Amino acid sequence: MTTTDAGLTPAVSSVEGERLTAPQPRDPGSSRRRGRRSGGLTPYALLVPATIVLGVIVGWPLIQLIVTSMQEFGRAQVFGAPPTWVWFENYVDVLTDTTFYEVLGRSLVFAAGCVVITMVLGTLIALLLQRLPKGFRLLLSIGLLLAWAMPPLSATIVWGWMFDTDYGVINHVLVNTFGLEQFTQHSWLIEPLSFFLVAGVVIVWGAVPFVAFALYAGLTQVPDEVLEASQLDGAGGIQRFRLITFPYLKPIFLITTILQIIWDLKVFTQIFALQDIGGIRELTNTLGVYIYQVSIAGGDFGSGGAIAVITAIIIMTVSLYYIRQVIKEEEL
């Protein structure tokens, strides 16, 4: 066998008079191009049914909402009168209304508080589920599932009874157990601050199970040997979570945070039900309830549509950062 200079000519050998040549290296670019050509249009064709369904379910109502937001559309139009195009006049009216900015600021602060508390409690409960014995873990999981499965309206009514002025268990415990006489027949829903405290309890109570189960599922994928090695190196519990567990769970944290932002910014049922129980609407409206009052109760569907479109843009803007982070995580 003879060998020539490496990198200049391929090595050859002679076997029974036949000349054998070493295989040439493949061009990775050409293989990728062949891979793309081999699939053809099949992947895109498979996406067509799902795209059509999403277009009908999501796209068409969204287009109708945008069209309505650019028209003068009231109760007369509901009963057949032709709508009048006003284009961006509804948006101008909404954006120059001080009430809208009061509701917007109230909604952003309330949603931010609910998201932070939900994520913190969900993380703590997920860590607790990981460390509990099997029996207690099953019992806690059942309790979380029951809280998660309860309809929001039913949960709000139950919590409204617990905070009732005359017969609520919360006032009874505060007065008779802790001796806080100032809570005798205390009305929790009259003051806006205590109203949103009760609303936050209801919303967080229903949202924590989702976060806890999602993070607990992620915790089961964190390698035990890495945690044990860091513990042998002297890392404490907080350091292990910050340096090892959190990086593994970062995509789950991002996704759950995005969902919580979307849900808490457009919350409707809990706020509306608590207002019916005893809250003052003008002082406790959030975006979801405000859209309902302007469009359905007030009969101004054009302005209500404009508020809904602005709300959707705000939600997309707030979530944009987290969506970009998720995409970056997938590219790594």
Buried (B, 14 or more C-beta within 10 A) or exposed (E): EEEEEEEEEEEEEEEEEEEEEEEEEEEEEEEEEEEEEEEEEEEEEEEEEEEEEEEEEEEEEBEEBBBBBBBBBBEEBEEEEEBEEBEEBBBEBBEEBEEBEBBBEBBBEBBBBBBEBBBEBBBEBBBBBBEBEEEEBEEBBEEBEEBBEBEBEEBBBEBBEBBBBEEBEBBBEBBEEEEEEEBEEBBBBEBBEBBBBBBBBBBBBBBBBBBBBBBBEBBEEBEEEEBEEBBEEEBEEEEBBEEBBEEBBBBBBBBBBBBBBBBBBBBBBBBBBBBEBBBEBEBBBBBBBBBBBBBEEEBBBBBBBBBBBBBBEBBEEBBEEBEEBBEEEEEE
